[in-house]
Amino acid sequence: MTQYDLILGWFEKHEYLTVKVALNELDIYALSQRVGELNKKLAPFYLEIKSELIKLPSGKHCARYSLIRTNDVAAECKLFYHEDEKIAEEWTHD
């Protein structure tokens, strides 16, 4: 399983991903780099991983990532990542 698989799998079950969670739960040390690479692959499917800076209870700041659609079409897509770089199939539209 690739780091791309792990990240996309996380977003199937969770709304957000942080560097701390990526490191502790997914063993991914370079989340921002993987997100940048994934965004290039997701763009044709109107999907993007966005980041926002959040303030923690301790007063420190960290990035929080979420997977979003970049168009107004109401659609669902099951995400896949394979060696042939196929990312999406089984689109359903409302």
FENUR-V620322 format. One record per residue. N is the residue number from 1. RES is the residue in one small letter. SS is DSSP state (helix for helix, strand for strand, loop for the rest). OMEGA is omega in whole degrees, -180 to 180 (none if undefined). Layout:
BEGIN
n->{N/N}
res->{RES/RES}
ss->{SS/SS}
omega->{OMEGA/OMEGA}
END
This chain:
BEGIN
n->{1/2/3/4/5/6/7/8/9/10/11/12/13/14/15/16/17/18/19/20/21/22/23/24/25/26/27/28/29/30/31/32/33/34/35/36/37/38/39/40/41/42/43/44/45/46/47/48/49/50/51/52/53/54/55/56/57/58/59/60/61/62/63/64/65/66/67/68/69/70/71/72/73/74/75/76/77/78/79/80/81/82/83/84/85/86/87/88/89/90/91/92/93/94}
res->{m/t/q/y/d/l/i/l/g/w/f/e/k/h/e/y/l/t/v/k/v/a/l/n/e/l/d/i/y/a/l/s/q/r/v/g/e/l/n/k/k/l/a/p/f/y/l/e/i/k/s/e/l/i/k/l/p/s/g/k/h/c/a/r/y/s/l/i/r/t/n/d/v/a/a/e/c/k/l/f/y/h/e/d/e/k/i/a/e/e/w/t/h/d}
ss->{loop/loop/helix/helix/helix/helix/helix/helix/helix/helix/helix/helix/helix/loop/loop/loop/strand/strand/helix/helix/helix/helix/helix/helix/helix/helix/loop/loop/loop/loop/helix/helix/helix/helix/helix/helix/helix/helix/helix/helix/helix/helix/helix/helix/helix/loop/strand/strand/strand/strand/strand/strand/strand/strand/strand/loop/loop/loop/loop/loop/strand/strand/strand/strand/strand/strand/strand/strand/strand/loop/loop/loop/loop/loop/strand/strand/strand/strand/strand/loop/loop/loop/loop/loop/loop/loop/loop/strand/strand/strand/strand/strand/strand/loop}
omega->{-178/175/176/177/-178/-179/-179/176/178/-178/174/-176/-174/-179/-175/175/177/179/-179/179/179/180/-174/-175/-174/-179/178/-175/-175/-175/-177/178/179/178/178/179/180/180/177/-180/-177/-174/180/-178/179/177/180/172/-179/175/174/179/179/178/179/178/180/-177/178/179/174/179/176/-176/176/179/-178/170/-178/175/-177/-179/176/-177/173/-178/172/-176/178/172/-179/179/178/176/173/-175/-172/170/-179/176/171/-179/176/none}
END
